[in-house]
Structure formats: structure tokens, C-alpha cells
Amino acid sequence: MTKLQLRAFLYQLGCFGILFILFRFLIGNYTNVEGLWISMSAFVAGTLLAPKFYATKTKDGEKLFMSWLFVKGIKEIG
């Protein structure tokens, strides 16, 4: 695993973690959902709404890219 692949994994894990905790709090406090369904709903919402990070090799070297539901196309990061 290269340095950029590790960075992409950590970015994706961090974004998912933040969204999962946020949705778990919101679903638990503002809906009538109980038990395991709170975590399952937060997992699905976090998975669908979290941005996806990719490290790929290009002719200019290895680069980090991001795609997200709310951004059109694929964006290069740093």
C-alpha cells in the first residue's frame, strides 16, 4: 500500500466516521427508530453520502482523486 493509498483510505474512513456519528445522533434523537436500526440507518446514510477517495497512477505520477454525490465529476486533491 503506497502513501497516497493509505491517505485515501484514512480520508474515506474519517469522512464516513464523521457522517456515521452525526447521523446516529440525529436519527437517535429526532426519530422514533430504536435499537439496532439506528446504527443500521446511520451506516447506510454514511455510506451513501460520504465522498470516495482514490489513489491512481497517472502519466505524471500517483495522484489522489475524490468523487462525491454533491460535486459534479471527479476532482483532483493536492
C-alpha positions as CSV (number, residue, x, y, z in Angstrom):
1,M,0.0,0.0,0.0
2,T,1.5,3.3,-1.1
3,K,1.5,6.5,0.9
4,L,-1.3,8.0,-1.2
5,Q,-3.4,4.9,-1.0
6,L,-3.1,5.0,2.8
7,R,-4.1,8.7,2.8
8,A,-7.1,7.9,0.6
9,F,-8.1,5.1,3.0
10,L,-7.8,7.4,6.0
11,Y,-9.7,10.3,4.4
12,Q,-12.5,7.9,3.4
13,L,-12.6,6.4,6.9
14,G,-12.6,9.8,8.6
15,C,-15.4,11.1,6.4
16,F,-17.5,8.0,6.9
17,G,-16.9,8.1,10.7
18,I,-17.9,11.7,11.0
19,L,-21.1,11.2,9.0
20,F,-21.9,8.0,10.8
21,I,-21.7,9.6,14.2
22,L,-23.7,12.6,13.0
23,F,-26.4,10.5,11.5
24,R,-26.5,8.2,14.5
25,F,-27.0,11.2,16.8
26,L,-29.7,12.8,14.5
27,I,-31.6,9.5,13.9
28,G,-31.5,8.5,17.6
29,N,-32.7,11.9,18.9
30,Y,-35.2,13.0,16.2
31,T,-36.9,9.9,15.0
32,N,-38.8,7.0,16.7
33,V,-36.3,4.4,15.4
34,E,-35.0,2.2,18.2
35,G,-32.3,-0.4,18.8
36,L,-30.1,-1.7,16.1
37,W,-32.0,0.2,13.4
38,I,-30.4,3.4,14.5
39,S,-26.9,2.2,13.7
40,M,-28.0,0.4,10.5
41,S,-29.7,3.6,9.2
42,A,-26.7,5.7,10.1
43,F,-24.4,3.2,8.4
44,V,-26.4,3.3,5.1
45,A,-26.7,7.1,5.2
46,G,-23.0,7.5,5.9
47,T,-22.0,5.0,3.2
48,L,-24.1,6.7,0.6
49,L,-23.2,10.3,1.4
50,A,-19.5,10.0,2.2
51,P,-17.1,11.1,-0.5
52,K,-15.0,8.4,-2.2
53,F,-11.2,8.9,-2.4
54,Y,-9.0,7.1,-4.9
55,A,-5.2,7.0,-5.4
56,T,-4.3,6.2,-9.0
57,K,-1.2,6.2,-11.1
58,T,-1.2,8.7,-14.0
59,K,1.5,9.6,-16.5
60,D,2.5,12.4,-14.1
61,G,2.9,10.1,-11.1
62,E,0.5,8.9,-8.5
63,K,-2.4,11.3,-7.6
64,L,-5.3,11.5,-5.2
65,F,-8.8,11.9,-6.5
66,M,-12.2,12.4,-4.9
67,S,-15.7,11.8,-6.2
68,W,-18.8,12.8,-4.3
69,L,-22.5,12.8,-4.8
70,F,-22.8,16.6,-4.4
71,V,-19.8,17.5,-6.6
72,K,-20.0,17.0,-10.4
73,G,-17.2,14.8,-11.8
74,I,-14.0,13.7,-10.2
75,K,-11.8,16.3,-8.5
76,E,-8.0,16.0,-8.0
77,I,-6.8,16.6,-4.5
78,G,-3.4,18.2,-3.8
